[in-house]
Amino acid sequence: MGTRVTFNSPVVLSFVILSGLALLANYMTLGFTNQMFFVTGGSSLFNPLTYLRMFTHVLGHADMSHYFNNMLLFILLGPMLEEKYGSFRLIIVIAATAVVTAVLNRILTDTGLIGASGVVFAFIILASMTSFKEDEIPLTFIIVLVLYLGREVLNGLFSFDNVSQMAHLIGGVCGAVAGYCFTSKN
């Protein structure tokens, strides 16, 4: 028997594929699909697509660079998290992070939101919490938290780009909450 390739992380791989298809559709429609299905903000609360976009904005990306930057970390961390916590829990983390970042973005800013970086930052924090034990806090978690928070706060204060540091921070909080909930139940 030879070596075979396995679909080892169904949630993570499906997310990467769906995001890639969304990006391809966006290029093929000259930006229409992103505006229609993947960018939050600005639309009426009476528009049903507003509520769909609260989930789907994490699948859309502005361009190839945005997609690759998010997916490289997503696919690096995701399979380990899916193996440790299970597919269902990972879906919950992704969906909860998507909705929480979309709702808070709508409340706090008037800008659109697109991309999986909030979910990626949830994964970063969640991954740093995988070795938590009762009455112990891993030093790696503290270092990741300090470096991550410090970079995002500094970027938020001094960088004027199209990156939503708020989504990163909210994603990190979602990952920390998920990590706490998952480790306190094990």
URFEN-V464445 format. One record per residue. N is the residue number from 1. PHI is phi in degrees with one decimal (NA if undefined). Layout:
BEGIN
N/PHI + N/PHI
END
This chain:
BEGIN
1/NA + 2/-94.5 + 3/-73.4 + 4/-124.5 + 5/-88.2 + 6/-117.1 + 7/-86.5 + 8/-74.3 + 9/-141.1 + 10/-59.7 + 11/-67.7 + 12/-64.8 + 13/-64.4 + 14/-63.0 + 15/-61.7 + 16/-62.6 + 17/-66.4 + 18/-61.8 + 19/-64.7 + 20/-64.4 + 21/-66.1 + 22/-63.5 + 23/-65.1 + 24/-60.3 + 25/-61.5 + 26/-63.5 + 27/-63.1 + 28/-68.6 + 29/-103.7 + 30/55.1 + 31/95.2 + 32/-63.3 + 33/-65.4 + 34/-61.2 + 35/-62.9 + 36/-77.7 + 37/-121.9 + 38/-126.8 + 39/-110.1 + 40/-84.2 + 41/92.9 + 42/87.2 + 43/-88.5 + 44/-66.0 + 45/-68.9 + 46/-86.9 + 47/-86.1 + 48/-58.4 + 49/-66.6 + 50/-57.0 + 51/-76.9 + 52/-62.6 + 53/-63.9 + 54/-62.6 + 55/-97.0 + 56/-82.0 + 57/-58.8 + 58/-74.4 + 59/-86.2 + 60/-84.9 + 61/-143.1 + 62/-67.8 + 63/-162.4 + 64/-61.7 + 65/-61.8 + 66/-59.3 + 67/-60.9 + 68/-63.7 + 69/-59.6 + 70/-72.9 + 71/-70.1 + 72/-62.3 + 73/-70.7 + 74/-58.9 + 75/-79.2 + 76/-74.8 + 77/-89.5 + 78/-57.7 + 79/-59.1 + 80/-63.3 + 81/-68.1 + 82/-65.3 + 83/-67.0 + 84/-74.0 + 85/-103.9 + 86/96.1 + 87/-63.0 + 88/-61.9 + 89/-62.8 + 90/-67.0 + 91/-60.4 + 92/-61.8 + 93/-60.7 + 94/-63.1 + 95/-65.2 + 96/-64.0 + 97/-62.9 + 98/-59.4 + 99/-69.0 + 100/-62.8 + 101/-66.0 + 102/-65.2 + 103/-65.9 + 104/-67.2 + 105/-61.7 + 106/-65.1 + 107/-72.2 + 108/-93.9 + 109/-135.7 + 110/-114.2 + 111/-100.5 + 112/-76.6 + 113/-134.8 + 114/-148.9 + 115/115.2 + 116/-99.0 + 117/-64.9 + 118/-61.2 + 119/-67.0 + 120/-60.1 + 121/-70.1 + 122/-62.1 + 123/-64.1 + 124/-59.4 + 125/-68.8 + 126/-60.3 + 127/-64.1 + 128/-71.8 + 129/-100.9 + 130/-66.3 + 131/-103.2 + 132/-62.3 + 133/-131.8 + 134/-56.0 + 135/64.1 + 136/-135.6 + 137/-124.4 + 138/-63.9 + 139/-59.7 + 140/-60.3 + 141/-62.6 + 142/-62.8 + 143/-65.2 + 144/-59.3 + 145/-62.4 + 146/-65.3 + 147/-63.8 + 148/-63.8 + 149/-62.8 + 150/-59.9 + 151/-63.4 + 152/-68.1 + 153/-65.7 + 154/-63.1 + 155/-62.0 + 156/-65.1 + 157/-82.8 + 158/-118.1 + 159/-112.8 + 160/-113.7 + 161/-120.9 + 162/-94.3 + 163/-91.9 + 164/-93.0 + 165/-62.3 + 166/-60.1 + 167/-63.3 + 168/-62.7 + 169/-62.7 + 170/-63.5 + 171/-59.5 + 172/-60.9 + 173/-63.8 + 174/-60.4 + 175/-63.7 + 176/-65.9 + 177/-63.6 + 178/-61.6 + 179/-60.2 + 180/-62.1 + 181/-63.2 + 182/-69.9 + 183/-78.9 + 184/-75.7 + 185/-96.6 + 186/-98.9
END
